[in-house]
Each structure stands twice: as structure tokens, then as C-alpha cells.
């Protein structure tokens, strides 16, 4: 898979270094998530999902600070308040969950986005803008997966687990949208400084 443990380790080390000199609240939160590797932002998303008791996909300040705390993000209350205000653009006292996660995503260069979209289009065999188990047949080889080899999982279970790694914390529905795919790779991308290396990794991973 294209988000390897080596990348995650490099990302964690880089993020910790940058944290010591960073003062922007949004960037600081992003870096704190990235110290946990490429799925760090997704993990924060899961924590907020648990916080969102009424499932309205928005968070008030109390839910927001509790979520940060539960996820182990260290932040002073006034820093959290500044951060919250940056996301609460309309001053309603709540922040839109999806908007928050999109803003938190590390930005990707145009060249990186292009290769991520190339991979998405290759996986989306039916061309309907969503990757499903059916799309993966013949594109992704499940037979090399250790749990398939030892008979623990069927091919479909391997596909489903693969899709879940891209899926948003809100919906583990066995379908991966373009947004979820980009979100996953923006996490991986943050650990790789060189565009050339990122593009090479994507091309090798997906045989583009």
C-alpha cells in the first residue's frame, strides 16, 4: 500500500520538528495530528464523530475542546478558542464538521493532485465517481494479502478492509468517494517532501 509505515515515521518526525517553531493555530493542530502519521487527521475525525451526540455533523465549542482533549491534542483554552473562531466563519457558535476536516487537510500541489486523480480514475472502473468492491476486482490483487493467504479472509473481505482504510469516519459504507480518496492521500502526501518521489510512489503503487 502507498501509505507505508516508513512514511508515517518520517511524517511524525517532521511534524514534531515543525511544531516547535509553528505558531499558527490551524497549522499547529494539523501538525499535532500528523505526528500520528497519515491517518492522524482521520483519527481526529473519528473522535469528533463520537462527540457529535445528536449526529448533526456540527460541533459546539464544548464538544470541540472535549474532542481535542480525548484525542490527546495539547492546547491551551485560549488557543482552542482562537482555532474554533477561525472555523466558525458565520459566528453561529458551531462549526461544520466536514468543512473543518477539509481545512485541516494538508494542501497538495497540482502535480500530486493529478496523479491521485489518475489513480482514482483507474480504480473507479465503472466511472461513476465512487470506488466499490466491484470496481476493485481485476485492479487490486487481494491474493497477496497475508490474511487471504492463510485462509482467514475471503477476497471480498480483503477488498472491504482496503476500502475502509480510505473511507471517512462517518460512513464505513464500502464506498470510497473522490473526496475521501483525496483526503487519504493528502495525509500520505504530507509525509513526503518531494513531488517527484510522491508521484513515483503513486505510479508504482497503482501501476499508472
N, C-alpha and C positions, 0 to 999 in steps of 0.2 A: 504493500500500500504506500501511497505517496506522502503520508504524514508519519515519518518514522520516528523512533524513539531518539535517534541521534539529533534530528531536527528539533525535537521537543526539548532536549537537553540544552542545545545551543540557544534556543529561544529563551529558556528560563534564565540562563547565564546573562545573555544580552539585556533582558528586561530588568534583571536585578541591578545591573550596572547603570542603566539609564535612569532607574528610579532614584538613584542617589542625587541626580542633578536636575530632575524634572520638577517643575512647579505647577504646570497646568493641570487642574483637577481631572479633566476628562482623560488626558494622556496618562496621568498617574493611575487612574482606575484601570485603563486599558493595560498598562504595564503590569499592574498587580495581577490581573487575570492571566497575562501572558507568561508570568513566572510559573504558571501551572501547565504550560505547553499549549499546543494548538487548540485543544478543546476547552481552554480556560474560560473563554467568553461564553461558550455554550453551557459550561457548568454553572456560571453565574445566572444564566437564563433559567436553568432548572431550579435553582434556589428560589428565584423570584416567582417561578410558576407555583411553588409550594406556598409562598407568601400570599399569592393572589387568591385569597379565600373565596371571593364572590365571582371568580372567573370572568371579570370584566376586562381583562387584558390591560389594566392600568394599575398604577401603584401610587398610594399617597406617601407622604414623607416618612411616616412611621413604618410602613411596610418596606419602604426603600432602605431605611437605615437598618432595620432588623435583617433584611436580606443580605446587606453588605456584611453585617456582623456575623450572621450564620455561616456565610461563605468564607469568613476569615480574612476579609479585607480590612486592613487597619486604616482608619480615617477619623480625624477629629470631627466633632459635630458641626463646627462652622464650615469645614471643608466640604462635608457631605451636603450641607445646606446650599453652598455655592454651586455644587455639582447639580443638585436637584433643580435649582433655579435655571441652570443652563438648559436642562431638558424640558422643564415646564414652560414652554415658549408662550403659551397663551395665559399663563398665570392662574390656571384653574385649580392649582393645588394638587394635581395628579399628573403623572407622566405616562405617556403611551408606551407600553411595553416593547412593541415591535420597533418603534422609532428609536427607542433607547438602545436596543441591541444593534441596530443598523449603524447608528452614530458611533458606537463603541468599536465596530469592526475596523481593523487596521486598513488604511487605504491601499489599493493595489494599482500598480502602473498599468497603462493602457495595454502594453505588450503582455503583461501577466494575465489581465482580464481576457484578452483574445485567446490565449492558449487554454484557459479554464473553460471558456465557452466552446472551444473546439472539442475538448474532452466531453463536455456536457452533450453536445450535438451527436457525438459518436455513440454515447451511451443511450441517448434517447432515440432508440431505433424507430419508434412509431412517429416521432416528430411532433408529439402533442404537448411538448413543454414540461413533461413530467417523466422521471425515470421510475420504472416499476420492475418487479421481479421478471416479468415477461420480457422487458427491454434487455435485461442483463444476459438472458440466455444467448450463448454464442459470442458474447462480447467479453464477459468476465468469466474466467475459468475457476470454478469452485473446487475442482479436483485436487488442487494443490493445498487446499486448506487443511491443516492438521486434524481438525475435528471431523472433516469429511473422510479423511484417510483412515482414521481409527473407527469409523462407523458410528460415531456419536451423533453426527448431524446429517440430514439429507442435503441435497444440493439446494433445495429451496430455503432451508434454514440458514445456509451459508449466505445466500443472496439477501435474505431478510436482515441478517445481522449486519451485512455490508451496508445496506440501505439505511439501517438505523444509525450508523455512525455519522451519516450526513444529515439525518432528519432533525428538525427543530425540536426543542424540548417540549413544545406544546403538543405536537402531533407525531407520535410514533406510528405513522399510518402505512408504512411500507411504500410510501411515495416520496420522491425527492424532487422538489421544485428547483427551478433555476436559482432562485434566491438562496435556498438552503445550500445548494452546491457551491455558490459563490461565497457564502458565509463561511463554510467549512474551509475552503481554500484560502480565504483571506487570513484565517488563523495560521494555516501552514506557511503562507507567504511571509508572514511577519517574522518567521524564524530564519528566513533566507535572504541575505543581503543582496546577492547578485541576481539580476533579471535573467542573465544567460543560464545560470545554474538552475533557477526555478523552472524555466521553460524546458531545459533539457530533462529535468526530473519528470515533468508532466508528460513530455513526449515519450520517455521511456516507460513510464507507468501505464500509459494508455495506448502505447504503440501508435502515436499520431503521425 
